[in-house]
Each structure stands twice: as C-alpha cells, then as structure tokens.
Amino acid sequence: MCSWDSLTITEQTLMRWAMAQNPLAGTIQAIGMALRWAGAEDAPPPRSYSETEQRELVPRLGAVVLGLTERGLVSVRETEGCVPAPSAPAVTGEQLCAVLADPVNWVWKPDSPCRFYLAAPDVVRERWGNDAYPTADVSGLPTWDELSTAQREVLVCAAEASGMLTGPFGIWEDPPSDLSGTERLDWVDRQLAPLVPFVRAGWIEVQHHPDTDSDAFTVIPLGGLCSALADPIVRYEGDDWGVGIGCTFTYAGLAIWRSGWSRAWSSRLNVH
C-alpha cells in the first residue's frame, strides 16, 4: 500500500470522504476547499464551484474514484433511505461507471436523493486514519479552560456539521435593531473578537451561504468579516436553515482541534 503523502490532494480528500462514509453528492465542493487550503494551482477562487464547474469536473473526478476503487482503497455503495448501509454491496462494473459519469450523483441539491456514498475498508482506516486526520503541536496554545466561553462556542460551531454563526440556528444573536450604522459596526466588531484569531491563524474559514437551493458559498476574508456581518442581507435574519454566515475548520484547524480542545469539550459532554 502506498504512502499517504504519495496521494494527490484530490485522492486524499476522496479517501477522507470515504472514511467518513460521506455522500458522493457534495464531494466536489470538499475537493475544492482542500485544494484552496493547500494553495494548489488548480484551486478554485475563494468560493464554491458553480454547478457548471462541477459538471465539467465530473469526468476527471470520476476517473480518480474509479482508479481508487480498482486499487481497493474506496468503494461506492448505495444508501438505504439516505443512510449509509455497511452491508450494502459495492457498486461495480458498468453500473459504477454509469454512476460516476452522471453529474446528478455528484452535484448536491436540497431535493437530490444522495443515493450513493463513498466507503473505505477497515484496512484503509487502520493504515491512514491518523494521516487523514492528524494532530498538531499545541504546546504553546491555551488550554480549553483558558479559552473564553465565546471562543469555545466558536470552536464548537466550526466542529459541527452546520457550523452556522448567524441565521435562525446560528450561535450568534442579531444586532439590536435600533443601532446606527457606526454603532452596528462597533457591535459586530465586538461579537467577532473571539473568531478573529482563529481566522487569522488559518484554522477557521468563514463562508456566506446565500440560499437553500444549493451548496453555493463565498469565502469571507478576514478583512471583510465586520462589513459582512453588519450587512443584514449577508448576515441573514430570516427563518431558513443554512442561510447566512457559517464557519468550518480548515485541515490545519482540525488538527489543532483534535490535539486537545476536542477531547476537553467531549469530556464535559460525558459528565453525568
């Protein structure tokens, strides 16, 4: 079996996706983020791939997945009611080629069936689990108890699947409605304070999700956070889930999170 570092960024991302038994739909966006975080030349701009761009990438990425299946590193399986079924047989042969060639199976939409998911055998998890999700040296960082409550909330938010900071299910409250423009910016600036160091360090990426119709997003750079969060339209103060501003760990940030803070947080959840 080859080494983890000999895999391309795309292959590594697909392997991570398979170890997590994630759906095939949405995989292309994960690959785009991984390429961007790695500073790859073929990385997309600081945004999601458009649907057209995703469709154009399907033939190439389908070939990569096919190659990984031929090497026994991943398999494509069919879900049972949108739930990964480990007992489900792997899709093979002509059916596999057809599944990987159809953009419908790759492009996430709210009404998409998400019929197929990637899976990895136990030997792959045992061989590359630590490489796929490494830890980092955190000796110079504050302990969990030394972080402020607001900082902890941001870190937990980035670790969660939704990761929403704003919107009806976001962790942050909306600014008072009676603030002037300057007062609103000052209020938002204070709210941002716990997040800023993590974004500056490259551990957390902040994204604007404009609607519920797709997985489209735009990356909000550090210098644009205050103005974005002060804009009611970008911030989103409506009722739809998944719309507004969210955050996610980069792979560098995930390594930091896994190196101590995650365990400290989990231990508190398990206290009876």
SULZI-V205430 format. One record per pair of residues at least 24 apart in sequence whose ideal C-beta (glycine too) atoms are under 8 Angstrom apart, sorted by the first residue. I is the first residue (numbers start at 0). J is the second residue. D is the distance in Angstrom with one decimal. If there is no record, write none. Layout:
<<I/J/D> <I/J/D>>
//
This chain:
<<0/122/7.8> <0/126/5.9> <3/127/5.3> <3/130/3.7> <3/131/7.2> <4/130/7.9> <7/63/7.9> <8/33/5.4> <8/34/5.6> <8/37/5.3> <8/39/5.9> <9/33/7.7> <9/34/7.5> <9/60/7.0> <9/63/5.7> <10/63/6.3> <10/67/6.6> <11/131/7.0> <13/63/6.6> <13/64/6.2> <13/67/6.2> <13/73/6.4> <13/117/6.6> <14/67/7.4> <14/72/6.6> <14/73/6.7> <14/119/6.6> <14/123/7.1> <14/127/6.5> <14/131/6.1> <15/131/4.9> <15/132/7.5> <16/117/5.1> <17/67/7.9> <17/72/7.6> <17/73/4.1> <17/74/7.6> <17/117/3.9> <17/118/5.6> <17/119/3.9> <17/123/7.5> <18/119/4.8> <18/123/7.0> <18/124/5.6> <18/127/7.7> <18/128/6.7> <18/131/6.0> <20/83/4.3> <20/85/8.0> <20/116/5.7> <20/117/7.1> <20/118/5.5> <21/116/6.3> <21/117/6.3> <22/78/7.5> <22/107/7.6> <22/113/4.4> <22/115/7.0> <22/116/4.8> <22/117/7.9> <23/75/6.8> <23/98/7.7> <23/104/5.2> <23/105/6.0> <23/113/7.7> <23/115/4.5> <23/116/6.2> <23/117/6.2> <24/104/6.4> <24/105/6.2> <24/106/6.5> <24/107/4.3> <24/108/7.8> <24/111/5.5> <24/113/5.0> <24/115/7.8> <25/107/4.0> <25/214/6.0> <26/60/7.5> <26/105/6.5> <26/117/7.2> <27/53/4.7> <27/56/5.8> <27/57/7.8> <27/60/6.5> <27/105/5.7> <27/106/7.4> <28/53/7.7> <28/107/7.3> <28/214/5.6> <30/60/7.1> <32/204/7.4> <32/247/7.9> <32/249/8.0> <33/250/7.0> <35/218/7.9> <36/201/8.0> <36/204/7.7> <36/249/4.8> <36/250/5.8> <36/251/7.2> <45/217/7.0> <45/218/3.7> <45/220/7.1> <46/215/7.7> <46/216/6.6> <46/217/4.6> <46/218/6.2> <47/214/6.3> <47/215/5.0> <47/216/4.8> <47/217/7.6> <49/215/7.5> <50/106/5.7> <50/213/6.9> <53/102/6.9> <53/105/6.3> <53/106/5.1> <54/102/4.4> <54/105/7.9> <54/106/6.8> <57/99/7.7> <57/100/7.0> <57/101/7.8> <57/102/4.9> <57/105/5.4> <58/100/7.1> <60/105/7.3> <61/96/7.9> <61/99/3.5> <61/100/5.7> <62/99/8.0> <64/99/5.6> <64/117/7.5> <65/95/7.0> <65/96/7.0> <65/99/6.1> <68/95/6.8> <71/120/7.0> <72/119/6.9> <72/120/7.9> <72/123/5.7> <73/117/5.5> <73/118/6.8> <73/119/5.5> <73/123/7.6> <74/117/7.4> <74/118/5.0> <74/119/7.6> <74/120/7.5> <75/99/7.2> <75/115/5.5> <75/116/7.5> <75/117/6.2> <75/118/7.7> <76/115/6.9> <76/116/5.9> <76/117/7.9> <76/118/5.2> <77/114/5.8> <77/115/5.8> <78/113/6.6> <78/114/5.8> <78/115/6.9> <78/116/5.8> <81/112/7.6> <81/113/5.6> <83/116/5.2> <83/118/7.1> <85/118/7.3> <89/118/7.7> <90/115/6.8> <107/213/7.3> <107/214/4.7> <108/212/7.4> <108/213/6.3> <109/211/6.0> <109/212/6.6> <109/213/7.8> <132/253/6.8> <132/254/7.7> <132/257/6.3> <133/254/5.2> <133/257/7.7> <134/254/5.7> <134/257/5.2> <134/258/4.2> <135/251/7.5> <135/254/4.1> <135/255/5.3> <135/257/8.0> <135/258/5.1> <136/258/7.6> <137/255/6.1> <137/258/4.5> <137/259/5.3> <137/260/7.9> <140/255/7.2> <140/259/7.8> <142/259/7.3> <142/263/7.2> <143/259/7.0> <143/260/5.2> <143/263/3.5> <143/264/6.6> <144/263/7.5> <146/260/7.7> <147/193/6.2> <149/192/7.5> <149/193/3.8> <150/193/4.4> <150/197/7.9> <151/264/7.2> <152/193/7.4> <153/193/5.1> <153/194/5.0> <153/197/6.6> <153/203/7.4> <153/246/7.1> <154/197/7.3> <154/256/6.6> <154/260/6.1> <154/264/7.7> <155/264/6.3> <156/246/6.0> <157/197/7.5> <157/203/5.0> <157/246/4.8> <157/247/5.8> <157/248/4.8> <157/252/6.9> <157/256/7.6> <158/248/6.5> <158/256/6.0> <158/261/7.0> <161/240/7.8> <161/241/6.9> <161/245/6.8> <162/245/4.3> <162/246/5.1> <162/247/5.0> <163/240/8.0> <163/241/7.0> <163/243/6.1> <163/244/7.5> <163/245/4.7> <164/194/7.7> <164/205/7.5> <164/243/7.2> <164/244/5.0> <164/245/6.0> <164/246/5.8> <165/228/7.1> <165/234/4.8> <165/235/5.9> <165/236/7.8> <165/243/3.9> <165/244/4.6> <165/245/8.0> <166/235/5.0> <166/236/7.8> <166/237/7.4> <166/239/7.3> <166/240/7.1> <166/241/7.3> <166/242/5.5> <166/243/3.4> <166/244/7.7> <167/237/7.2> <167/238/5.1> <167/239/7.3> <167/240/6.6> <168/240/5.7> <169/243/6.1> <169/244/7.5> <169/245/7.8> <173/234/7.2> <173/236/5.3> <174/229/7.5> <180/229/8.0> <183/229/5.2> <184/225/6.1> <184/226/7.7> <184/229/5.2> <187/225/5.6> <187/228/4.6> <187/229/4.6> <188/225/5.4> <190/228/7.1> <191/224/5.6> <191/225/6.2> <191/228/6.5> <194/224/7.4> <194/246/7.1> <195/221/7.0> <195/224/7.2> <197/252/6.8> <198/224/7.1> <200/251/8.0> <200/252/7.7> <201/249/6.0> <201/251/5.6> <201/252/7.2> <202/248/6.5> <202/249/6.1> <202/251/5.8> <202/252/2.9> <202/255/5.6> <202/256/7.9> <203/246/5.2> <203/247/7.0> <203/248/6.1> <203/249/6.9> <203/252/5.4> <204/246/6.8> <204/247/5.6> <204/248/7.9> <204/249/5.6> <205/244/6.4> <205/245/7.4> <205/246/5.0> <206/244/7.2> <206/245/5.4> <206/246/7.1> <206/247/6.9> <207/233/5.7> <207/243/7.6> <207/244/5.6> <208/241/5.9> <208/242/5.8> <208/243/6.4> <208/244/7.5> <208/245/5.9> <209/242/7.0> <210/239/8.0> <210/242/6.1> <211/239/5.3> <211/240/7.3> <211/241/5.7> <211/242/6.0> <216/245/7.8> <219/244/6.9>>
//
